[in-house]
């Protein structure tokens, strides 16, 4: 290749490099302008006259009311059973089964109307003894087994509760878990308790609004805080004293107590 051709190639290469550099600078400049334009559009400030005023939360007064209703129970549940121990699991279970069968037969022979009997719990577990520690370690040893069985007797006649307990204990039952009293249907009492709670909340709101000279403008929100039913329970241990003097087991059920809570939020204004 002669000198003129080499010179021409060199000049042509320089020109191409310059052209590409110019194109790159132009593209970067256009991108920069576009970015600035979009940034400007994003940061446009809304005219003062077109701004929306902030919404203010209304003034409110929140109160809680409580309602309590009591009622005489019309249903009782008696839980009693037997516990026995034996050298083997089979011996312990056989003894408990024998006692429970006798107890069930005696109670069923009472032929009380509306009575329902069902098994509540069944349990069988080993009985451990701890030997003298050796090398600072205790080694438990199985010495026998303990079995238990509990039945649940539901009664609609509360006057028969004492007879069921006495009959079961005389038949061989040696465990009394207790007696629970309840209402067959407590919907009416629950409704009354809620109504009382709502009225009390209203009275509180009226007293407070009058004291601070504001007006109640209506209810914004009302919610139920829950209903608790407190059922009277027969204490264990009384049957032992009753059996000792032959007077029979005394039963005084007491009242079922139903408590309701209601929270009410009122809108207020001056």
C-alpha positions in Angstrom: 0.0 0.0 0.0 1.4 3.4 -0.9 1.7 6.4 1.3 -1.5 8.2 -0.1 -3.7 5.1 0.7 -2.4 4.9 4.2 -3.1 8.5 4.8 -6.6 8.2 3.4 -7.4 5.2 5.7 -6.2 7.1 8.8 -8.2 10.2 8.1 -11.3 8.1 7.4 -10.9 6.2 10.8 -10.6 9.5 12.7 -13.7 10.8 11.0 -15.8 7.8 12.0 -14.7 8.0 15.6 -15.6 11.7 15.7 -19.0 10.9 14.2 -19.8 8.2 16.8 -18.7 10.4 19.6 -20.9 13.2 18.3 -23.9 10.9 18.1 -23.3 9.6 21.7 -23.1 13.2 23.0 -26.3 14.1 21.2 -28.2 11.1 22.6 -27.0 11.9 26.1 -28.0 15.5 25.8 -31.5 14.5 24.6 -31.9 12.0 27.4 -30.8 14.7 29.9 -33.4 17.2 28.5 -36.1 14.6 28.7 -35.2 13.6 32.3 -35.2 17.3 33.3 -38.6 17.8 31.5 -40.2 14.8 33.3 -38.7 15.9 36.6 -40.2 19.3 36.1 -43.6 17.8 35.4 -43.4 15.7 38.5 -42.6 18.6 40.8 -45.2 20.9 39.5 -46.8 22.7 42.5 -50.5 22.7 42.6 -51.9 26.3 42.7 -52.8 27.6 46.1 -56.4 28.0 45.3 -56.8 24.4 44.2 -55.6 22.7 47.4 -58.1 20.5 49.2 -58.7 21.4 52.8 -57.7 18.6 55.3 -60.6 16.6 56.7 -61.0 17.0 60.5 -62.2 14.0 62.6 -65.5 14.8 64.4 -65.4 15.3 68.1 -66.6 12.1 69.9 -67.5 10.8 73.3 -66.9 7.1 74.1 -68.6 5.4 77.1 -69.0 1.9 78.4 -72.1 0.3 79.9 -72.5 -2.8 82.0 -75.6 -4.9 82.5 -76.1 -7.7 85.0 -79.0 -10.2 85.1 -79.5 -13.1 87.5 -81.7 -16.1 87.2 -82.5 -19.3 89.0 -80.9 -22.3 87.2 -83.1 -25.0 85.7 -80.5 -27.7 85.0 -77.7 -29.4 86.9 -74.8 -31.6 86.0 -73.3 -34.0 88.5 -69.8 -35.5 88.0 -68.9 -38.5 90.1 -66.9 -41.7 89.7 -64.4 -44.1 91.1 -60.6 -44.4 91.6 -58.9 -47.8 92.3 -55.4 -49.1 92.4 -54.0 -52.6 91.6 -50.7 -54.4 91.1 -51.5 -54.7 87.4 -53.4 -52.4 85.0 -56.1 -55.0 84.5 -56.7 -55.4 88.2 -57.1 -51.6 88.6 -59.4 -51.3 85.6 -61.6 -54.2 86.7 -62.1 -52.8 90.1 -63.1 -49.4 88.7 -65.5 -51.0 86.2 -67.1 -53.0 88.9 -67.7 -49.9 91.1 -69.0 -47.8 88.1 -71.4 -50.5 87.0 -72.9 -50.6 90.4 -73.1 -46.8 90.6 -74.8 -46.5 87.2 -77.3 -49.2 88.1 -78.2 -47.5 91.4 -78.6 -44.1 89.8 -80.6 -45.4 86.9 -82.9 -47.2 89.3 -84.0 -43.8 90.6 -85.9 -43.4 87.3 -85.7 -39.6 87.4 -87.5 -37.9 84.5 -85.2 -36.0 82.1 -82.0 -37.6 83.5 -79.2 -38.2 81.0 -76.0 -40.2 82.0 -72.8 -40.4 80.0 -69.1 -41.3 80.6 -67.0 -38.2 81.1 -63.4 -39.3 81.6 -61.5 -42.6 81.7 -57.9 -42.8 82.9 -55.3 -45.4 83.6 -51.7 -44.6 84.6 -48.8 -46.3 86.5 -48.0 -45.6 90.1 -44.3 -44.9 90.7 -42.1 -45.3 93.8 -38.6 -43.8 94.1 -35.8 -46.0 95.5 -32.9 -44.7 97.5 -30.6 -42.6 95.2 -27.6 -44.4 93.8 -24.6 -42.4 92.7 -26.7 -39.3 93.0 -29.4 -40.6 90.7 -33.1 -41.4 91.4 -34.6 -44.4 89.6 -38.4 -44.5 89.5 -40.0 -47.9 89.8 -43.5 -48.9 88.9 -45.3 -50.4 91.9 -48.8 -50.6 90.5 -51.5 -48.9 88.4 -54.3 -46.4 89.1 -57.5 -46.4 87.1 -60.3 -43.9 87.2 -63.7 -43.5 85.5 -66.0 -40.5 85.8 -69.7 -40.3 84.8 -71.7 -37.2 84.1 -75.4 -37.0 85.2 -77.5 -34.2 83.8 -80.7 -33.4 85.7 -83.6 -31.0 84.9 -85.1 -31.5 88.4 -82.7 -29.7 90.8 -84.3 -31.3 93.8 -82.9 -34.7 92.7 -79.3 -33.6 92.8 -78.7 -34.6 96.4 -80.4 -38.0 95.9 -78.1 -38.7 92.9 -75.0 -37.9 94.9 -76.0 -39.9 97.9 -77.0 -42.9 95.8 -73.8 -42.9 93.8 -71.6 -42.7 96.9 -73.5 -45.5 98.7 -73.1 -47.7 95.6 -69.3 -47.4 95.8 -68.3 -44.2 94.0 -65.4 -42.5 95.8 -64.9 -39.4 93.7 -67.1 -36.4 93.4 -65.8 -33.7 91.0 -68.6 -31.3 91.7 -72.0 -30.0 90.5 -72.6 -27.3 87.9 -75.8 -25.4 87.6 -77.0 -23.6 84.4 -79.9 -22.4 82.3 -81.3 -24.6 79.5 -81.8 -21.5 77.4 -80.2 -18.2 78.5 -81.0 -16.1 75.4 -83.6 -14.0 77.2 -81.2 -13.2 80.0 -78.4 -12.3 77.6 -80.7 -9.9 75.7 -81.7 -8.2 79.0 -78.1 -7.8 80.1 -77.2 -6.2 76.7 -80.2 -3.9 77.0 -79.2 -2.8 80.5 -75.6 -2.2 79.3 -76.8 0.0 76.4 -79.1 2.0 78.7 -76.2 2.5 81.2 -73.9 3.7 78.4 -76.6 6.2 77.2 -77.0 7.5 80.8 -73.3 8.0 81.2 -73.1 9.9 77.9 -76.0 12.2 78.9 -74.4 13.0 82.2 -70.9 13.7 80.8 -72.2 15.7 77.9 -74.3 17.8 80.2 -71.4 18.3 82.6 -69.1 19.7 79.8 -71.9 21.6 77.9 -71.8 19.6 74.6 -74.6 18.1 72.6 -75.0 14.5 71.6 -75.4 14.4 67.8 -75.9 10.6 67.4 -74.1 7.3 67.6 -71.0 6.9 65.5 -70.1 3.4 66.6 -71.4 0.7 69.0 -69.8 -2.6 69.9 -70.5 -5.5 72.2 -67.7 -6.1 74.7 -68.7 -9.7 75.4 -71.1 -11.7 77.7 -69.9 -13.7 80.7 -72.1 -16.4 82.3 -71.1 -17.2 85.8 -72.6 -20.6 86.8 -72.8 -21.5 90.5 -70.8 -24.6 91.5 -71.3 -27.1 94.3 -68.3 -27.3 96.6 -66.6 -30.7 97.0 -66.3 -32.0 100.6 -69.8 -31.2 101.8 -70.9 -34.7 100.8 -68.5 -36.3 103.3 -70.1 -34.4 106.2 -73.6 -35.2 105.0 -72.9 -38.9 104.7 -71.4 -38.9 108.2 -74.5 -37.7 109.9 -77.0 -39.4 107.6 -78.8 -36.2 106.7 -78.3 -36.5 103.0 -76.3 -34.1 100.8 -77.6 -30.5 101.0 -77.8 -28.7 97.7 -78.5 -24.9 97.3 -77.7 -24.0 93.7 -77.7 -20.2 93.9 -78.3 -18.0 90.9 -76.7 -17.9 87.4 -75.2 -14.5 86.8 -75.0 -13.0 83.3 -72.9 -9.9 82.6 -72.7 -7.9 79.4 -70.5 -5.0 78.3 -71.3 -2.5 75.6 -69.2 0.4 74.3 -70.8 3.3 72.5 -69.2 6.2 70.7 -71.3 9.4 70.2 -70.6 12.4 67.9 -70.7 15.6 69.9 -70.8 19.3 69.1 -70.9 22.6 71.1 
